[in-house]
Amino acid sequence: MTNIECEFYCTKDMRWWVCKDCFEDFKDKFGWTVKSADELLD
């Protein structure tokens, strides 16, 4: 498949990935937060 957009979140080391829906479902339980890509490069 081509030209498919997806939104995901990953750990800073990019080892673990989670889809947007799962992030929303579990962010409170696991205390997940979001940082911009620019913040991760610092």
N, C-alpha and C positions, 0 to 999 in steps of 0.2 A: 504494500500500500504506500502511496505517496501523498504528499501535501496534507498530512494530518497533523493538526495542532494538538498538543497535550500540555497540561500544566502539571508540574510535579514539584516536590520539595526533596532536598537531600541534605545529608550531614555535611559538615564543612569539609571533611576528607573525601566526600562523594562516594563513600562506601555503601551507604544505605539510602534508598530512595523510597518515596511514598507518593501515591497519587493525591490530587487535591481533595477528593472526597474522603479518603482515609485520614489525611491530615486534619480535616475539619472534625472528623469523628473522634480522633484520639488526642488532639492537641492539649486539651485540659487534663486528661488522665495522665499524660506523660510530661506535661510542662513544656511542650515544644513551643519555640518562638521562631519568628521569621526575621532574617537579615537580608539586606540587598546584596547582590553580587559584588558591588563596590566595597561594602563593609567586609566581605570575606577576603578580599585581596589585600587588605591592610595588614 
